[in-house]
Amino acid sequence: MIPVAGQAERVLLDTSAFINFADGGALFQLAGYLGERAAVALDVDVELKRSASGRFPALKTLGMLKWPAGEPLPLPPDLLADAAALRRLHSGPGAHQEANRGEVATALLAGRLGNAVVIMDDDLGKRLCRTRAVARISSAQLAVEMVASGALDEQTGLRVFDVATPSGVGRPEFDKALQRVREQLG
């Protein structure tokens, strides 16, 4: 069964989810759907601010919305060494020192919290969530869930889905995913 972000106590988002929804023109709807349940790791918050002042100015909307609400969640001190080790282990030659910070922090934090659904698209983040038995869905799955629940219209949902999936994945896959989620939500 696919985790349902709209029914989770807490939803931790990685930077990629914000970027995909911003590129798809659905940040306001994302904020409305997840509301107070949404949270970010401190490392993701830093990435979002850096990205908003650089390649993704649409992310400035998050500051205007004051969302996600509350303070970003720091990693507990006993997980800092694990996070540093995981980043070193998964950094390729020439990778910048900030590479994978958000993914690692989000997966470790979610594993500690135990009651969170993670929205993450990166391969490393997916693996880290899977090995820690953390409930995770992709931005594309969240967009489909939001359409199925009426929080996002189909056109905008498909746009986010297209942004969040590899080229070649399109309307037929979106329609199949939407049908599965509608059946799951009943």
C-alpha positions as CSV (number, residue, x, y, z in Angstrom):
1,M,0.0,0.0,0.0
2,I,1.3,3.5,-0.9
3,P,1.7,5.8,2.1
4,V,-0.8,8.7,2.0
5,A,0.7,12.1,2.9
6,G,-2.7,13.7,3.5
7,Q,-3.4,11.2,6.3
8,A,0.1,11.3,8.0
9,E,0.8,12.9,11.3
10,R,3.9,14.5,9.9
11,V,5.3,14.9,6.4
12,L,9.0,15.6,5.9
13,L,9.8,17.1,2.5
14,D,13.1,17.1,0.7
15,T,14.2,20.0,-1.4
16,S,13.3,18.2,-4.7
17,A,9.6,18.1,-3.7
18,F,9.5,21.9,-3.3
19,I,11.3,22.4,-6.6
20,N,9.0,20.0,-8.5
21,F,5.9,21.7,-7.1
22,A,7.3,25.1,-7.8
23,D,8.1,24.2,-11.4
24,G,4.7,22.7,-11.8
25,G,3.0,25.9,-10.4
26,A,1.5,24.3,-7.4
27,L,3.4,25.5,-4.3
28,F,0.3,27.2,-2.9
29,Q,-1.8,24.0,-3.3
30,L,1.0,22.0,-1.7
31,A,1.1,24.3,1.3
32,G,-2.7,24.1,1.6
33,Y,-2.8,20.3,1.4
34,L,-0.1,19.5,3.9
35,G,-0.6,22.5,6.1
36,E,0.8,22.2,9.6
37,R,1.8,18.6,9.1
38,A,4.7,19.6,6.8
39,A,8.2,20.0,8.2
40,V,11.7,20.2,6.9
41,A,15.1,19.2,8.2
42,L,17.4,22.1,9.0
43,D,19.7,21.0,6.1
44,V,16.7,21.2,3.7
45,D,15.8,24.6,4.9
46,V,19.3,25.8,4.1
47,E,19.1,24.3,0.6
48,L,15.7,25.9,0.0
49,K,17.0,29.4,1.0
50,R,20.1,28.9,-1.2
51,S,18.0,27.7,-4.1
52,A,15.5,30.5,-3.8
53,S,18.2,33.1,-4.2
54,G,19.7,31.2,-7.1
55,R,18.3,28.8,-9.7
56,F,14.8,28.6,-8.3
57,P,13.4,32.0,-7.4
58,A,9.8,30.6,-7.2
59,L,10.9,29.1,-3.8
60,K,10.8,32.6,-2.3
61,T,7.0,31.9,-2.2
62,L,7.7,29.7,0.8
63,G,9.0,32.6,2.8
64,M,6.0,34.7,1.9
65,L,3.7,31.9,3.0
66,K,5.7,31.3,6.2
67,W,5.5,27.6,5.3
68,P,6.4,25.1,6.4
69,A,5.3,26.5,9.7
70,G,7.6,26.2,12.7
71,E,11.3,25.9,13.0
72,P,13.3,23.5,10.8
73,L,14.2,20.3,12.5
74,P,17.8,19.8,13.4
75,L,19.4,16.4,13.5
76,P,19.8,15.1,17.0
77,P,23.4,15.3,18.1
78,D,23.8,11.5,18.2
79,L,22.9,11.4,14.4
80,L,25.4,14.0,13.3
81,A,28.3,11.6,12.9
82,D,26.1,9.1,11.0
83,A,25.0,11.9,8.7
84,A,28.6,13.0,8.0
85,A,29.6,9.4,7.3
86,L,26.7,8.8,4.9
87,R,27.5,12.0,3.0
88,R,31.2,11.0,2.7
89,L,30.2,7.5,1.6
90,H,27.8,8.7,-1.1
91,S,29.8,11.7,-2.4
92,G,31.5,11.1,-5.8
93,P,34.7,12.6,-6.9
94,G,34.4,16.4,-7.3
95,A,31.0,16.6,-5.5
96,H,30.5,19.8,-3.5
97,Q,30.6,19.5,0.2
98,E,26.9,20.2,0.6
99,A,26.0,17.3,-1.7
100,N,23.3,15.0,-0.2
101,R,22.9,16.9,3.0
102,G,19.1,17.3,2.7
103,E,18.4,13.7,1.6
104,V,20.6,12.3,4.4
105,A,19.2,14.5,7.1
106,T,15.6,13.9,6.0
107,A,16.0,10.1,6.0
108,L,17.8,10.0,9.3
109,L,15.3,12.4,11.0
110,A,12.3,10.5,9.6
111,G,13.8,7.2,10.9
112,R,14.1,8.7,14.3
113,L,10.6,10.3,14.4
114,G,9.0,7.1,13.2
115,N,5.6,8.5,12.4
116,A,6.5,10.6,9.3
117,V,5.9,10.2,5.6
118,V,8.8,11.5,3.5
119,I,8.4,13.2,0.1
120,M,11.7,12.5,-1.7
121,D,12.7,11.9,-5.3
122,D,16.5,11.3,-5.2
123,D,17.9,7.8,-5.5
124,L,20.1,8.1,-2.5
125,G,17.2,9.3,-0.4
126,K,15.0,6.5,-1.6
127,R,17.6,3.9,-0.6
128,L,18.1,5.5,2.8
129,C,14.4,5.6,3.5
130,R,14.0,2.0,2.3
131,T,16.8,0.7,4.5
132,R,15.4,2.5,7.5
133,A,11.8,1.4,6.9
134,V,10.7,5.0,6.4
135,A,7.4,5.6,4.6
136,R,8.2,7.5,1.4
137,I,6.5,8.7,-1.7
138,S,7.7,10.8,-4.6
139,S,6.7,14.2,-5.7
140,A,4.8,12.6,-8.6
141,Q,2.9,10.3,-6.3
142,L,2.0,13.2,-4.0
143,A,0.7,15.2,-7.0
144,V,-1.5,12.2,-8.0
145,E,-2.7,11.9,-4.4
146,M,-3.6,15.6,-4.3
147,V,-5.6,15.3,-7.6
148,A,-7.4,12.2,-6.2
149,S,-8.3,14.0,-3.1
150,G,-9.5,17.2,-4.9
151,A,-6.7,19.4,-3.6
152,L,-5.2,19.9,-7.1
153,D,-6.8,20.0,-10.5
154,E,-5.8,17.4,-13.1
155,Q,-4.0,19.8,-15.4
156,T,-1.8,21.1,-12.6
157,G,-1.3,17.7,-11.2
158,L,-0.2,16.4,-14.5
159,R,2.2,19.3,-14.9
160,V,3.8,18.5,-11.5
161,F,3.8,14.8,-12.4
162,D,5.6,15.6,-15.7
163,V,8.2,17.8,-14.0
164,A,8.9,15.1,-11.3
165,T,9.2,12.1,-13.6
166,P,11.7,11.1,-16.3
167,S,11.0,12.0,-19.9
168,G,8.9,9.3,-21.6
169,V,6.6,9.0,-18.5
170,G,3.4,10.8,-19.3
171,R,-0.4,10.9,-19.3
172,P,-1.0,7.1,-19.5
173,E,1.2,6.6,-16.4
174,F,-0.5,9.5,-14.6
175,D,-3.9,8.1,-15.4
176,K,-3.0,4.7,-14.1
177,A,-1.5,6.1,-10.9
178,L,-4.5,8.3,-10.4
179,Q,-6.8,5.3,-10.7
180,R,-4.7,3.3,-8.2
181,V,-4.8,6.1,-5.6
182,R,-8.5,6.7,-6.1
183,E,-9.1,3.0,-5.4
184,Q,-6.8,3.2,-2.3
185,L,-8.5,6.3,-0.9
186,G,-11.9,4.7,-1.6
